[in-house]
């Protein structure tokens, strides 16, 4: 059946060529061969298959890029919030730290106590976050391409970043509070 009589005819034809090397270098040769067969057939819109694929998934790629940037921003905001919360928690314990120091606690013991408390809270938060993330991955399956819904590498990296932030957020204020004179800490409000 002639192509023009096909029910799928849209008024244009597409030819695909496989080439070794740069396929666009063959454009003039193809135009010449098609021109010999029929001068009325124009050769236009010559693109590589890679470019055609890029055109078809451009919107998805833009969406993925935006999601990546927003997730990095959300992680940064989470780290800042976690640091602020942990630092505030330790600052509120300055009076308690002063009492412990006045009763003879060593600075290392105070640091260890505060850091262990911060790591315990962080561990619970990371565990709950991982459970929630694994539970929500089934809703995101349709948005993922070429990536497994449960990507343990990503989960572990995010958990490690948040844990490191919590460690610093509890260690730095605890070190500062442990250096304070016990009498000043006892009067601290």
N, C-alpha and C positions, 0 to 999 in steps of 0.2 A: 504494500500500500504506500503510495507517495506520502511524504512527510506532511505536506500541506493538507491532506485529507484526514489526517489523524485527529481524533477528538481532543487530544492534548495540545494541539498546535497553538502557540501563543504569538506567532509572528516572528519568532526568533529561533535560532539554532545555536547550540553550544557544542563546540568541539574541544576535546581534550587531547593533549599531546604529551607523551612522556619523552623527556630529553635528558641526556647526560650533560651535566654542566648547567649553565645559565639558560633557562628556558626562554627568557625574553630576548635573547640573542637570535632566536629563530623567527622572530616576528616578521622580518622582511621576507624571509624564505617562504613562510606560510602565506603571506599576502601574494607573493608572486605565483605560487602553486594554485591558490584559489582563484586568482585572476585569470590564469590560463584555462581553468575549468569553466568559469563563468564570470565575466567582468561585472555583472549586475550584483554579485554577492559581495557586500562590504565586510571587511575584517575589522572589528572594533571591540573595544572593551577587553583588551588582551591583559590578563592578570595571571599571576601564578596561583597555584592551589593554596599555598600557604597564606597569601593575601586574601583569597576568597574566604578561607576559614576564619581568618582574623576579622573580616567584615561581618561574618555571621555570628561570632561570639563576642563582638565588641561590647555589647551591653552587659553581658554576664561578667566580662573581664573588668569593666568599670565598677560594677556592683561589688565584685570580689576585692578590688583595690580599696573602695570606700569602706567595706567591712573591715579590712585589715587595718586601715588607718584609725577607724573608730575603736577597734579592739585595743590597739596600742594606746590610744588616748584614755580609754576606760581603765586599762591596766595601770597607767600612770596616775590617774585619779584615785584608783584603789590603793596604790602604794602611798600616795600622799595622805589619804584618809586614814589608812592603817597606821602610818607613822604618827599622825596627829593624835589618834585615839590612844595608842600605846604610850606616847610621851605624856599625854594628859593623865593617864592612869598612874604612871610612875610619879608624876609631879604631885598627885593627890596623896601619895604614900610617903611624901617627904617627912612628915611628922612621925610616922611609924618607923621610917628608916633612922631618924634621929634618936628615937627611943632605943632601938636595937643597938645603935652605935654607942649610946650612953651606957647601956647595960653590958657593953664589952664585945659586941659582935665585930668581927673583922670585916674589912671592906670587901674582901673576896667572897665572904659568906653572904653579905648583903647583895653584892652583884649577882652571885649565883642564884639566890632566892628570887630576885626580881626577874632575871633572864629566864629562869625555869617557868615562872608564872606566865611570862609573855609567850614563851614557846608553847606552853600547854594550851593557852587560849588560841594561838595561831594554829596549832595542830588540829584542834577541834573545828575551827573555822575552815581549814583546808579540807578536812575529811568531809564535812557537810557540803562544802562547795563541789568536791569531786562527785559525791553521790548525786547532787542536784544536776551537775553537768552531764553525767552519764545518763541520768533519767531523761533529760531534755533532748538528747541527741536524736531520738527517733523523730522528733518534730523537724529537725534540720536536714534529714537525709535527702529530701528533694532539692535542696539548695546546694548540695555538695557535688563536685565533679572531680574525679580522680583522687579523692581523699576519703579515707575511712571515717565514718561518723565518730567512732571512739578512737581518737588519736592520743595514745598514752604519752607520746613524746611531748606534745603540746601541753597536755595536762600537767605533766611532771615539771616542765620548764616554768609554767605559770605558777605552780605551787612552790617551786624553789625560789622564784623571784619574790613572791609574797612572804615566804618564810625568812628569806634574807632581810627583807625590809623590816619585818617584825623583830628579828634579832637585833638589828641596828636600832630600831625604835625603842626597844626596851633596854639595851645596853648603854647607849649614850646618856639618856637621862638618869639611869641608875648610877652610872659612874659619876655623873655630876652631883647627884644627891649623896653618894657615899663620901664625897670629898668635903661636904659641908660640915662645919663644926656642929657637934651634937646639940650644943646650947642654942645655936641659931635655928637648927631644924626643929627643936622642941617649941620654939616660939613662932614657927612658920604657920601661916594660915592661908 
